[in-house]
């Protein structure tokens, strides 16, 4: 039976087949690349031989062999570029397949179905906004109340203030600090004057002699 329309082959596209195809193409590309490097190595070796060779016929032989290897190298490079282009296209196809699968999956999730109801969404968002405003008003009012109560609070003097007994102790500590400083100053002066007195005594003793 003749069909007026051809079936879409891409409907049966399988990701695993795409990945396998890309892997196979990359394997072939690596093989071609290795062949190119091998031929370049042979060409460089023949060039070195040609430079050192004195025999003209052998030089011509090396030149023809290098020319032949260059042609083979060029053919390999063209194959490699062809494979690279195929790999690029296959990767694009795989990316398109992945994107198609991703967006198909996303459209089936419950959230996507909910978001289709724009009118219901608008009502829900407005209601949610009103609920948020009311909740924030409650918190703000509570915060204001805390601030008001805190402002009316006086620090308890017996606990945090300085009482009569504490003042007497602080005064005693201060006087003790002053006495300690005076003692240190007096001692330093004594330490300084003692050597001077000893020197004067020695000079006086010499004069008496």
Backbone torsions as a table, in degrees:
resi	resn	phi	psi	omega
1	UNK	NA	132.6	-178.1
2	UNK	-85.7	132.2	179.3
3	UNK	-106.1	134.1	-178.6
4	UNK	-68.1	-26.9	-178.2
5	UNK	-122.3	140.2	176.8
6	UNK	-78.9	146.7	178.7
7	UNK	-74.5	145.2	-179.1
8	UNK	-77.9	111.2	-178.1
9	UNK	-66.1	-24.9	-176.1
10	UNK	-72.9	-14.0	177.8
11	UNK	-67.2	-26.9	179.7
12	UNK	-95.3	13.1	-178.1
13	UNK	-63.8	134.3	-177.8
14	UNK	-120.9	132.7	-176.4
15	UNK	-63.8	-39.3	-179.5
16	UNK	-61.5	-39.6	177.5
17	UNK	-64.3	-39.1	178.9
18	UNK	-63.2	-46.2	-179.3
19	UNK	-62.8	-42.4	178.9
20	UNK	-62.9	-40.1	179.1
21	UNK	-64.3	-42.5	179.5
22	UNK	-63.9	-42.8	179.1
23	UNK	-61.2	-41.3	179.4
24	UNK	-66.2	-42.7	178.0
25	UNK	-63.1	-41.1	179.4
26	UNK	-66.0	-35.4	177.1
27	UNK	-63.8	-45.2	178.6
28	UNK	-62.7	-39.3	-178.8
29	UNK	-64.8	-39.5	178.6
30	UNK	-65.5	-37.2	178.2
31	UNK	-63.9	-44.3	179.3
32	UNK	-64.0	-41.9	179.8
33	UNK	-61.2	-40.9	178.3
34	UNK	-63.4	-38.9	178.5
35	UNK	-64.3	-40.0	179.8
36	UNK	-62.2	-47.1	180.0
37	UNK	-62.6	-37.0	179.5
38	UNK	-64.7	-43.1	179.8
39	UNK	-67.6	-37.9	176.5
40	UNK	-62.4	-39.3	178.4
41	UNK	-63.5	-43.4	178.9
42	UNK	-65.2	-40.3	179.7
43	UNK	-62.4	-45.0	179.7
44	UNK	-62.7	-38.4	179.9
45	UNK	-66.1	-42.5	179.4
46	UNK	-66.8	-34.0	177.8
47	UNK	-64.0	-41.3	179.4
48	UNK	-65.0	-40.1	177.9
49	UNK	-63.9	-43.3	-179.3
50	UNK	-61.6	-35.9	-179.8
51	UNK	-67.9	-34.5	-176.5
52	UNK	-87.6	-21.5	-175.7
53	UNK	-74.9	135.8	178.7
54	UNK	-96.3	-23.7	-177.7
55	UNK	-74.4	124.1	-176.5
56	UNK	-66.2	-36.8	-179.3
57	UNK	-66.6	-40.7	177.1
58	UNK	-67.0	-37.2	176.4
59	UNK	-60.1	-42.2	178.4
60	UNK	-64.9	-38.9	178.5
61	UNK	-61.1	-46.0	179.6
62	UNK	-63.9	-38.0	-179.2
63	UNK	-64.6	-43.6	179.5
64	UNK	-66.1	-38.1	179.4
65	UNK	-66.3	-40.3	177.9
66	UNK	-63.6	-41.3	178.6
67	UNK	-61.3	-42.9	179.7
68	UNK	-64.7	-42.8	179.3
69	UNK	-66.3	-34.2	176.9
70	UNK	-63.0	-39.8	178.0
71	UNK	-65.0	-42.8	178.0
72	UNK	-64.4	-40.0	178.5
73	UNK	-62.2	-43.0	179.9
74	UNK	-62.7	-42.4	178.5
75	UNK	-61.8	-43.6	178.2
76	UNK	-61.4	-41.8	-179.3
77	UNK	-65.0	-37.5	177.2
78	UNK	-65.5	-39.7	176.4
79	UNK	-63.6	-42.0	179.3
80	UNK	-61.6	-42.6	179.2
81	UNK	-66.3	-35.8	177.1
82	UNK	-63.7	-44.8	178.8
83	UNK	-64.3	-40.9	178.1
84	UNK	-60.3	-40.0	179.1
85	UNK	-65.7	-40.6	176.8
86	UNK	-62.0	-43.0	179.1
87	UNK	-61.2	-42.1	179.1
88	UNK	-60.3	-45.7	-179.7
89	UNK	-66.4	-39.8	179.8
90	UNK	-66.5	-36.4	176.4
91	UNK	-66.7	-36.8	176.1
92	UNK	-64.2	-40.4	179.3
93	UNK	-64.6	-41.8	178.3
94	UNK	-64.0	-41.7	178.5
95	UNK	-62.8	-40.5	178.3
96	UNK	-64.7	-40.3	178.5
97	UNK	-62.8	-45.4	-179.6
98	UNK	-63.9	-41.8	179.0
99	UNK	-64.0	-42.6	179.9
100	UNK	-61.4	-43.8	178.4
101	UNK	-64.2	-41.4	-178.7
102	UNK	-61.9	-49.8	-175.9
103	UNK	-71.5	-30.7	175.0
104	UNK	-64.9	-40.4	179.6
105	UNK	-66.7	-41.7	-177.9
106	UNK	-65.8	-33.3	-178.7
107	UNK	-72.8	-14.7	-177.9
108	UNK	-95.7	-7.8	-178.7
109	UNK	-73.9	151.3	-177.0
110	UNK	-55.3	-36.8	-177.9
111	UNK	-61.8	-41.0	179.2
112	UNK	-61.8	-39.8	178.2
113	UNK	-65.3	-39.2	179.0
114	UNK	-64.9	-42.0	-176.3
115	UNK	-69.3	-14.5	178.1
116	UNK	-68.3	-28.4	-179.5
117	UNK	-82.8	86.9	-175.1
118	UNK	-66.3	-40.5	-179.8
119	UNK	-64.2	-47.5	178.5
120	UNK	-63.1	-36.1	178.8
121	UNK	-64.3	-42.6	179.4
122	UNK	-62.0	-44.3	178.7
123	UNK	-62.4	-42.9	-179.3
124	UNK	-63.4	-44.0	-178.7
125	UNK	-65.0	-40.0	178.5
126	UNK	-64.8	-41.7	179.0
127	UNK	-65.2	-41.6	178.8
128	UNK	-63.4	-37.6	179.2
129	UNK	-65.5	-43.1	179.3
130	UNK	-63.5	-40.7	178.2
131	UNK	-62.8	-41.2	179.2
132	UNK	-64.5	-43.3	-179.9
133	UNK	-60.8	-44.7	179.7
134	UNK	-63.3	-42.2	179.7
135	UNK	-64.1	-40.7	179.4
136	UNK	-67.5	-35.6	177.5
137	UNK	-62.3	-41.1	179.1
138	UNK	-62.4	-45.5	-179.9
139	UNK	-64.9	-41.6	-179.9
140	UNK	-63.3	-43.1	179.3
141	UNK	-62.2	-42.2	179.1
142	UNK	-64.9	-39.1	179.7
143	UNK	-65.4	-41.8	177.6
144	UNK	-62.4	-38.9	179.4
145	UNK	-65.0	-42.9	176.9
146	UNK	-58.5	-45.1	-178.7
147	UNK	-63.5	-40.3	-179.8
148	UNK	-64.9	-45.6	179.4
149	UNK	-64.1	-42.2	-179.0
150	UNK	-63.3	-38.1	-179.6
151	UNK	-66.8	-29.8	-178.9
152	UNK	-83.6	-5.2	-175.6
153	UNK	-85.5	129.1	175.2
154	UNK	-101.0	135.8	179.7
155	UNK	-64.3	132.5	-178.7
156	UNK	-69.2	113.9	-178.2
157	UNK	-61.6	-42.1	-179.1
158	UNK	-60.6	-30.9	-177.0
159	UNK	-88.4	-49.9	-173.0
160	UNK	-103.8	-17.0	-176.7
161	UNK	-85.0	-176.2	179.9
162	UNK	-107.1	112.1	179.1
163	UNK	-86.7	-177.9	-177.5
164	UNK	-62.9	-44.4	-179.4
165	UNK	-63.7	-42.0	179.4
166	UNK	-64.8	-36.8	178.8
167	UNK	-63.7	-41.3	179.4
168	UNK	-63.4	-43.6	179.3
169	UNK	-64.6	-43.4	179.0
170	UNK	-61.5	-38.7	178.8
171	UNK	-65.9	-40.4	178.3
172	UNK	-64.1	-42.4	178.2
173	UNK	-60.4	-41.2	-178.0
174	UNK	-65.8	-42.6	179.0
175	UNK	-64.2	-39.7	179.0
176	UNK	-63.4	-38.8	177.8
177	UNK	-63.4	-41.2	-179.6
178	UNK	-65.9	-44.1	178.3
179	UNK	-61.8	-40.2	178.9
180	UNK	-63.1	-42.3	178.8
181	UNK	-63.4	-40.3	-179.8
182	UNK	-65.6	-41.2	178.2
183	UNK	-62.3	-42.5	179.2
184	UNK	-62.8	-39.4	-179.7
185	UNK	-67.0	-42.2	179.5
186	UNK	-63.3	-42.8	-179.0
187	UNK	-64.7	-39.7	178.6
188	UNK	-64.1	-38.3	179.1
189	UNK	-66.7	-41.4	177.7
190	UNK	-61.5	-43.5	179.8
191	UNK	-62.3	-31.7	-179.2
192	UNK	-78.7	-39.5	-173.5
193	UNK	-79.4	-27.8	-175.9
194	UNK	-59.2	-48.2	177.6
195	UNK	-62.6	-34.4	179.9
196	UNK	-65.6	-41.2	179.1
197	UNK	-63.6	-40.2	-179.8
198	UNK	-64.5	-38.6	178.5
199	UNK	-65.3	-41.8	179.5
200	UNK	-63.2	-41.1	178.8
201	UNK	-61.2	-42.7	-179.3
202	UNK	-64.5	-43.0	179.1
203	UNK	-63.6	-40.0	-179.6
204	UNK	-65.4	-38.6	-179.2
205	UNK	-65.5	-39.3	179.5
206	UNK	-65.9	-39.5	179.9
207	UNK	-65.5	-38.3	180.0
208	UNK	-66.4	-32.9	178.5
209	UNK	-66.9	NA	NA
